[in-house]
Amino acid sequence: MNPARPLGPALVDAALHHRWVYLTAPLLDAVPAAGAAKYLRG
């Protein structure tokens, strides 16, 4: 999922009310994944 692909047209159209999902979802997924990787590696 590339957040830049829907963000470009949204910036031009100034319709950013639902684009926060595309921007925050990768970060919200990366934090638990990094914690799980650190836990599993010891």
PDB file of N, CA, C, O and CB in Angstrom:
ATOM      1  N   MET A   1       0.847  -1.170   0.000  1.00  0.00           N
ATOM      2  CA  MET A   1       0.000   0.000   0.000  1.00  0.00           C
ATOM      3  C   MET A   1       0.894   1.235   0.000  1.00  0.00           C
ATOM      4  O   MET A   1       1.624   1.485   0.959  1.00  0.00           O
ATOM      5  CB  MET A   1      -0.964  -0.003   1.219  1.00  0.00           C
ATOM      6  N   ASN A   2       0.830   1.979  -1.051  1.00  0.00           N
ATOM      7  CA  ASN A   2       1.652   3.169  -1.205  1.00  0.00           C
ATOM      8  C   ASN A   2       0.852   4.400  -0.784  1.00  0.00           C
ATOM      9  O   ASN A   2      -0.093   4.779  -1.474  1.00  0.00           O
ATOM     10  CB  ASN A   2       2.149   3.309  -2.664  1.00  0.00           C
ATOM     11  N   PRO A   3       1.213   5.034   0.340  1.00  0.00           N
ATOM     12  CA  PRO A   3       0.444   6.194   0.791  1.00  0.00           C
ATOM     13  C   PRO A   3       0.579   7.396  -0.129  1.00  0.00           C
ATOM     14  O   PRO A   3      -0.281   8.276  -0.112  1.00  0.00           O
ATOM     15  CB  PRO A   3       0.871   6.580   2.174  1.00  0.00           C
ATOM     16  N   ALA A   4       1.637   7.456  -0.931  1.00  0.00           N
ATOM     17  CA  ALA A   4       1.817   8.603  -1.817  1.00  0.00           C
ATOM     18  C   ALA A   4       0.828   8.586  -2.975  1.00  0.00           C
ATOM     19  O   ALA A   4       0.469   9.643  -3.494  1.00  0.00           O
ATOM     20  CB  ALA A   4       3.237   8.631  -2.353  1.00  0.00           C
ATOM     21  N   ARG A   5       0.387   7.412  -3.383  1.00  0.00           N
ATOM     22  CA  ARG A   5      -0.512   7.329  -4.542  1.00  0.00           C
ATOM     23  C   ARG A   5      -1.864   8.009  -4.292  1.00  0.00           C
ATOM     24  O   ARG A   5      -2.287   8.793  -5.141  1.00  0.00           O
ATOM     25  CB  ARG A   5      -0.739   5.869  -4.915  1.00  0.00           C
ATOM     26  N   PRO A   6      -2.562   7.762  -3.191  1.00  0.00           N
ATOM     27  CA  PRO A   6      -3.816   8.499  -2.977  1.00  0.00           C
ATOM     28  C   PRO A   6      -3.593   9.898  -2.407  1.00  0.00           C
ATOM     29  O   PRO A   6      -4.495  10.733  -2.463  1.00  0.00           O
ATOM     30  CB  PRO A   6      -4.720   7.716  -2.046  1.00  0.00           C
ATOM     31  N   LEU A   7      -2.409  10.167  -1.861  1.00  0.00           N
ATOM     32  CA  LEU A   7      -2.182  11.463  -1.230  1.00  0.00           C
ATOM     33  C   LEU A   7      -2.016  12.588  -2.251  1.00  0.00           C
ATOM     34  O   LEU A   7      -2.493  13.701  -2.031  1.00  0.00           O
ATOM     35  CB  LEU A   7      -0.959  11.395  -0.341  1.00  0.00           C
ATOM     36  N   GLY A   8      -1.346  12.304  -3.359  1.00  0.00           N
ATOM     37  CA  GLY A   8      -1.142  13.334  -4.380  1.00  0.00           C
ATOM     38  C   GLY A   8      -2.441  13.924  -4.896  1.00  0.00           C
ATOM     39  O   GLY A   8      -2.625  15.140  -4.827  1.00  0.00           O
ATOM     40  N   PRO A   9      -3.365  13.090  -5.421  1.00  0.00           N
ATOM     41  CA  PRO A   9      -4.645  13.647  -5.873  1.00  0.00           C
ATOM     42  C   PRO A   9      -5.454  14.290  -4.750  1.00  0.00           C
ATOM     43  O   PRO A   9      -6.187  15.250  -4.988  1.00  0.00           O
ATOM     44  CB  PRO A   9      -5.469  12.564  -6.520  1.00  0.00           C
ATOM     45  N   ALA A  10      -5.330  13.779  -3.550  1.00  0.00           N
ATOM     46  CA  ALA A  10      -6.073  14.367  -2.433  1.00  0.00           C
ATOM     47  C   ALA A  10      -5.547  15.760  -2.102  1.00  0.00           C
ATOM     48  O   ALA A  10      -6.325  16.648  -1.753  1.00  0.00           O
ATOM     49  CB  ALA A  10      -5.986  13.461  -1.193  1.00  0.00           C
ATOM     50  N   LEU A  11      -4.245  15.958  -2.208  1.00  0.00           N
ATOM     51  CA  LEU A  11      -3.696  17.292  -1.966  1.00  0.00           C
ATOM     52  C   LEU A  11      -4.158  18.282  -3.026  1.00  0.00           C
ATOM     53  O   LEU A  11      -4.481  19.428  -2.715  1.00  0.00           O
ATOM     54  CB  LEU A  11      -2.171  17.240  -1.931  1.00  0.00           C
ATOM     55  N   VAL A  12      -4.189  17.839  -4.271  1.00  0.00           N
ATOM     56  CA  VAL A  12      -4.637  18.721  -5.348  1.00  0.00           C
ATOM     57  C   VAL A  12      -6.116  19.059  -5.183  1.00  0.00           C
ATOM     58  O   VAL A  12      -6.536  20.194  -5.411  1.00  0.00           O
ATOM     59  CB  VAL A  12      -4.389  18.068  -6.720  1.00  0.00           C
ATOM     60  N   ASP A  13      -6.892  18.063  -4.785  1.00  0.00           N
ATOM     61  CA  ASP A  13      -8.332  18.253  -4.629  1.00  0.00           C
ATOM     62  C   ASP A  13      -8.700  18.858  -3.269  1.00  0.00           C
ATOM     63  O   ASP A  13      -9.842  19.270  -3.064  1.00  0.00           O
ATOM     64  CB  ASP A  13      -9.047  16.928  -4.809  1.00  0.00           C
ATOM     65  N   ALA A  14      -7.751  18.911  -2.351  1.00  0.00           N
ATOM     66  CA  ALA A  14      -7.953  19.418  -0.989  1.00  0.00           C
ATOM     67  C   ALA A  14      -8.988  18.591  -0.233  1.00  0.00           C
ATOM     68  O   ALA A  14      -9.745  19.131   0.574  1.00  0.00           O
ATOM     69  CB  ALA A  14      -8.387  20.887  -1.026  1.00  0.00           C
ATOM     70  N   ALA A  15      -9.026  17.293  -0.489  1.00  0.00           N
ATOM     71  CA  ALA A  15      -9.954  16.387   0.202  1.00  0.00           C
ATOM     72  C   ALA A  15      -9.141  15.443   1.082  1.00  0.00           C
ATOM     73  O   ALA A  15      -8.890  14.298   0.707  1.00  0.00           O
ATOM     74  CB  ALA A  15     -10.836  15.580  -0.821  1.00  0.00           C
ATOM     75  N   LEU A  16      -8.737  15.920   2.239  1.00  0.00           N
ATOM     76  CA  LEU A  16      -7.859  15.145   3.116  1.00  0.00           C
ATOM     77  C   LEU A  16      -8.572  14.549   4.327  1.00  0.00           C
ATOM     78  O   LEU A  16      -7.916  14.020   5.224  1.00  0.00           O
ATOM     79  CB  LEU A  16      -6.733  16.010   3.585  1.00  0.00           C
ATOM     80  N   HIS A  17      -9.890  14.626   4.368  1.00  0.00           N
ATOM     81  CA  HIS A  17     -10.594  14.218   5.574  1.00  0.00           C
ATOM     82  C   HIS A  17     -10.498  12.726   5.858  1.00  0.00           C
ATOM     83  O   HIS A  17     -10.570  12.338   7.024  1.00  0.00           O
ATOM     84  CB  HIS A  17     -12.027  14.610   5.472  1.00  0.00           C
ATOM     85  N   HIS A  18     -10.340  11.875   4.862  1.00  0.00           N
ATOM     86  CA  HIS A  18     -10.216  10.446   5.104  1.00  0.00           C
ATOM     87  C   HIS A  18      -8.826   9.903   4.782  1.00  0.00           C
ATOM     88  O   HIS A  18      -8.603   8.698   4.894  1.00  0.00           O
ATOM     89  CB  HIS A  18     -11.241   9.708   4.298  1.00  0.00           C
ATOM     90  N   ARG A  19      -7.920  10.735   4.399  1.00  0.00           N
ATOM     91  CA  ARG A  19      -6.578  10.281   4.018  1.00  0.00           C
ATOM     92  C   ARG A  19      -5.686   9.983   5.216  1.00  0.00           C
ATOM     93  O   ARG A  19      -4.610   9.410   5.048  1.00  0.00           O
ATOM     94  CB  ARG A  19      -5.914  11.320   3.151  1.00  0.00           C
ATOM     95  N   TRP A  20      -6.103  10.352   6.406  1.00  0.00           N
ATOM     96  CA  TRP A  20      -5.291  10.069   7.589  1.00  0.00           C
ATOM     97  C   TRP A  20      -5.087   8.572   7.771  1.00  0.00           C
ATOM     98  O   TRP A  20      -4.080   8.154   8.342  1.00  0.00           O
ATOM     99  CB  TRP A  20      -5.943  10.662   8.838  1.00  0.00           C
ATOM    100  N   VAL A  21      -6.019   7.763   7.298  1.00  0.00           N
ATOM    101  CA  VAL A  21      -5.892   6.307   7.414  1.00  0.00           C
ATOM    102  C   VAL A  21      -4.695   5.821   6.612  1.00  0.00           C
ATOM    103  O   VAL A  21      -3.937   4.973   7.082  1.00  0.00           O
ATOM    104  CB  VAL A  21      -7.180   5.602   6.935  1.00  0.00           C
ATOM    105  N   TYR A  22      -4.520   6.345   5.419  1.00  0.00           N
ATOM    106  CA  TYR A  22      -3.407   5.937   4.574  1.00  0.00           C
ATOM    107  C   TYR A  22      -2.065   6.367   5.146  1.00  0.00           C
ATOM    108  O   TYR A  22      -1.044   5.731   4.882  1.00  0.00           O
ATOM    109  CB  TYR A  22      -3.576   6.504   3.187  1.00  0.00           C
ATOM    110  N   LEU A  23      -2.058   7.435   5.921  1.00  0.00           N
ATOM    111  CA  LEU A  23      -0.807   7.934   6.477  1.00  0.00           C
ATOM    112  C   LEU A  23      -0.463   7.307   7.822  1.00  0.00           C
ATOM    113  O   LEU A  23       0.712   7.090   8.119  1.00  0.00           O
ATOM    114  CB  LEU A  23      -0.877   9.427   6.623  1.00  0.00           C
ATOM    115  N   THR A  24      -1.461   7.017   8.629  1.00  0.00           N
ATOM    116  CA  THR A  24      -1.179   6.500   9.964  1.00  0.00           C
ATOM    117  C   THR A  24      -1.138   4.980  10.035  1.00  0.00           C
ATOM    118  O   THR A  24      -0.472   4.432  10.913  1.00  0.00           O
ATOM    119  CB  THR A  24      -2.202   7.009  10.922  1.00  0.00           C
ATOM    120  N   ALA A  25      -1.822   4.292   9.146  1.00  0.00           N
ATOM    121  CA  ALA A  25      -1.868   2.829   9.211  1.00  0.00           C
ATOM    122  C   ALA A  25      -0.485   2.186   9.092  1.00  0.00           C
ATOM    123  O   ALA A  25      -0.194   1.273   9.865  1.00  0.00           O
ATOM    124  CB  ALA A  25      -2.767   2.297   8.116  1.00  0.00           C
ATOM    125  N   PRO A  26       0.380   2.608   8.172  1.00  0.00           N
ATOM    126  CA  PRO A  26       1.702   1.989   8.127  1.00  0.00           C
ATOM    127  C   PRO A  26       2.504   2.198   9.412  1.00  0.00           C
ATOM    128  O   PRO A  26       3.237   1.307   9.840  1.00  0.00           O
ATOM    129  CB  PRO A  26       2.478   2.535   6.957  1.00  0.00           C
ATOM    130  N   LEU A  27       2.367   3.362  10.020  1.00  0.00           N
ATOM    131  CA  LEU A  27       3.089   3.612  11.269  1.00  0.00           C
ATOM    132  C   LEU A  27       2.519   2.790  12.419  1.00  0.00           C
ATOM    133  O   LEU A  27       3.263   2.259  13.245  1.00  0.00           O
ATOM    134  CB  LEU A  27       3.042   5.097  11.619  1.00  0.00           C
ATOM    135  N   LEU A  28       1.196   2.690  12.465  1.00  0.00           N
ATOM    136  CA  LEU A  28       0.563   1.915  13.530  1.00  0.00           C
ATOM    137  C   LEU A  28       0.846   0.423  13.389  1.00  0.00           C
ATOM    138  O   LEU A  28       0.848  -0.302  14.383  1.00  0.00           O
ATOM    139  CB  LEU A  28      -0.938   2.157  13.534  1.00  0.00           C
ATOM    140  N   ASP A  29       1.081  -0.035  12.179  1.00  0.00           N
ATOM    141  CA  ASP A  29       1.437  -1.436  11.964  1.00  0.00           C
ATOM    142  C   ASP A  29       2.913  -1.685  12.226  1.00  0.00           C
ATOM    143  O   ASP A  29       3.284  -2.763  12.690  1.00  0.00           O
ATOM    144  CB  ASP A  29       1.086  -1.857  10.546  1.00  0.00           C
ATOM    145  N   ALA A  30       3.751  -0.715  11.938  1.00  0.00           N
ATOM    146  CA  ALA A  30       5.197  -0.892  12.078  1.00  0.00           C
ATOM    147  C   ALA A  30       5.638  -0.953  13.539  1.00  0.00           C
ATOM    148  O   ALA A  30       6.575  -1.681  13.866  1.00  0.00           O
ATOM    149  CB  ALA A  30       5.926   0.236  11.374  1.00  0.00           C
ATOM    150  N   VAL A  31       4.992  -0.218  14.403  1.00  0.00           N
ATOM    151  CA  VAL A  31       5.403  -0.188  15.808  1.00  0.00           C
ATOM    152  C   VAL A  31       5.223  -1.552  16.478  1.00  0.00           C
ATOM    153  O   VAL A  31       6.176  -2.030  17.093  1.00  0.00           O
ATOM    154  CB  VAL A  31       4.605   0.875  16.568  1.00  0.00           C
ATOM    155  N   PRO A  32       4.063  -2.207  16.399  1.00  0.00           N
ATOM    156  CA  PRO A  32       3.946  -3.538  16.992  1.00  0.00           C
ATOM    157  C   PRO A  32       4.821  -4.578  16.287  1.00  0.00           C
ATOM    158  O   PRO A  32       5.324  -5.504  16.925  1.00  0.00           O
ATOM    159  CB  PRO A  32       2.499  -3.987  16.959  1.00  0.00           C
ATOM    160  N   ALA A  33       5.001  -4.427  14.985  1.00  0.00           N
ATOM    161  CA  ALA A  33       5.850  -5.374  14.262  1.00  0.00           C
ATOM    162  C   ALA A  33       7.297  -5.266  14.715  1.00  0.00           C
ATOM    163  O   ALA A  33       7.973  -6.283  14.868  1.00  0.00           O
ATOM    164  CB  ALA A  33       5.754  -5.136  12.753  1.00  0.00           C
ATOM    165  N   ALA A  34       7.776  -4.061  14.931  1.00  0.00           N
ATOM    166  CA  ALA A  34       9.141  -3.880  15.430  1.00  0.00           C
ATOM    167  C   ALA A  34       9.276  -4.429  16.846  1.00  0.00           C
ATOM    168  O   ALA A  34      10.290  -5.042  17.179  1.00  0.00           O
ATOM    169  CB  ALA A  34       9.534  -2.394  15.398  1.00  0.00           C
ATOM    170  N   GLY A  35       8.267  -4.214  17.675  1.00  0.00           N
ATOM    171  CA  GLY A  35       8.306  -4.761  19.030  1.00  0.00           C
ATOM    172  C   GLY A  35       8.276  -6.291  19.019  1.00  0.00           C
ATOM    173  O   GLY A  35       8.982  -6.921  19.807  1.00  0.00           O
ATOM    174  N   ALA A  36       7.485  -6.889  18.154  1.00  0.00           N
ATOM    175  CA  ALA A  36       7.438  -8.345  18.065  1.00  0.00           C
ATOM    176  C   ALA A  36       8.751  -8.907  17.554  1.00  0.00           C
ATOM    177  O   ALA A  36       9.213  -9.940  18.037  1.00  0.00           O
ATOM    178  CB  ALA A  36       6.296  -8.788  17.163  1.00  0.00           C
ATOM    179  N   ALA A  37       9.357  -8.240  16.582  1.00  0.00           N
ATOM    180  CA  ALA A  37      10.645  -8.696  16.059  1.00  0.00           C
ATOM    181  C   ALA A  37      11.732  -8.618  17.125  1.00  0.00           C
ATOM    182  O   ALA A  37      12.559  -9.521  17.252  1.00  0.00           O
ATOM    183  CB  ALA A  37      11.048  -7.866  14.840  1.00  0.00           C
ATOM    184  N   LYS A  38      11.718  -7.534  17.884  1.00  0.00           N
ATOM    185  CA  LYS A  38      12.706  -7.401  18.963  1.00  0.00           C
ATOM    186  C   LYS A  38      12.505  -8.451  20.038  1.00  0.00           C
ATOM    187  O   LYS A  38      13.472  -8.998  20.568  1.00  0.00           O
ATOM    188  CB  LYS A  38      12.632  -6.014  19.583  1.00  0.00           C
ATOM    189  N   TYR A  39      11.248  -8.733  20.362  1.00  0.00           N
ATOM    190  CA  TYR A  39      10.929  -9.751  21.364  1.00  0.00           C
ATOM    191  C   TYR A  39      11.334 -11.155  20.890  1.00  0.00           C
ATOM    192  O   TYR A  39      11.893 -11.939  21.657  1.00  0.00           O
ATOM    193  CB  TYR A  39       9.428  -9.717  21.688  1.00  0.00           C
ATOM    194  N   LEU A  40      11.048 -11.457  19.635  1.00  0.00           N
ATOM    195  CA  LEU A  40      11.349 -12.789  19.119  1.00  0.00           C
ATOM    196  C   LEU A  40      12.845 -13.021  18.922  1.00  0.00           C
ATOM    197  O   LEU A  40      13.307 -14.159  19.002  1.00  0.00           O
ATOM    198  CB  LEU A  40      10.628 -13.006  17.813  1.00  0.00           C
ATOM    199  N   ARG A  41      13.594 -11.973  18.670  1.00  0.00           N
ATOM    200  CA  ARG A  41      15.049 -12.122  18.499  1.00  0.00           C
ATOM    201  C   ARG A  41      15.771 -12.199  19.832  1.00  0.00           C
ATOM    202  O   ARG A  41      16.919 -12.638  19.896  1.00  0.00           O
ATOM    203  CB  ARG A  41      15.607 -10.963  17.685  1.00  0.00           C
ATOM    204  N   GLY A  42      15.120 -11.785  20.868  1.00  0.00           N
ATOM    205  CA  GLY A  42      15.691 -11.916  22.207  1.00  0.00           C
ATOM    206  C   GLY A  42      16.431 -10.768  22.641  1.00  0.00           C
ATOM    207  O   GLY A  42      16.960 -10.758  23.752  1.00  0.00           O
TER     208      GLY A  42
END
